[in-house]
Amino acid sequence: MGLTDGGIATPTLDREAPEIIHRVSEEGGGYTFARMVSAAASDGDATAAEVAREIAWEQLHSGPWHSVLPIWRDAYSMACLHVAKHHFAGGDFPETLKVLDLGLIMGGSLLRIDLENAVEKVMAVAEEREKSNNNVGGDGGLLFSSVEFNEDEVFQLLPTKSLSSKHVARRSELSLEGFLRDYYMLGLPVIISDSMSHWPARARWNNTDYLKKVAGGRTVPVEVGKNYLCSEWKQELITFSQFLERIQSRNTCAVPTYLAQHPLFDQIKELRKDILVPDYCYAGGGEMRSINAWFGPGGTVTPLHHDPHHNLFAQASDFSPLPGCW
């Protein structure tokens, strides 16, 4: 029996579908969506599944994100699963992954387990096909090369007098108690060195073959432009392989593409396995707010800003300068 036998299993969707359809009709006025997604489920109508996804997509973009009814996010996940089933049955694994990723990025939490399990199956099938076709990757080139940078050019990107003149301490093997006592409780910044040497990401994330293998076909949201204040700034959805190609392109400095403020590790579990949460993250008590990824070419900066919560910035790559406003 092959991995593709039986298609994509969706036990949560099978159980929750009647309630989702009822709620999207009653709360969201989605009567057409309900008819289309029902046809997709009962008759295997691929066109109806795609129409249902388009209807839900329009609802997600009908106003500010915070005003979108939560049921429409679950409805979008539902439609994505139906569309993905058809692409998977037809052997179009890249398109299947794209649809599932859009469900993970834009959809709700109710059907997330089905989306994640479907991604795992599609990735396994794709890997099996690669092996059967004898497509074996090479040793892998470097994503970034170690280069010298001009410190003066980096600081020119910052507003005048935006940096404190105080020295920022650098500590090695800093204990959690010392971090709390000497820095966290006093509200002082500190650079902690030698605390990430055991992270697999330190070696793996500069290898393009590795990144393409575990995440190349996944769709991710990226930002295009020097920063969000620039007129040319925009957002796009592209595959991680396309993103890596842009990073390595000679034209990347003109209009850089970067991945920021996205829960990448919730979406791509393989990359989450490459990092470890430092004990310092639990210094303030309570729950972790978020674990986000910033991935992009050197020279990309974020305008000076203030976050409403404390941040621990873990730099997995040493190949680009870190301006003080990040």
Beta strands, then each sheet from edge to edge (+ up, - down):
strand 1: 169-172
strand 2: 190-193
strand 3: 219-224
strand 4: 234-239
strand 5: 257-262
strand 6: 293-295
sheet 1: 1+ 2+
sheet 2: 4+ 3- 5+ 6-
end
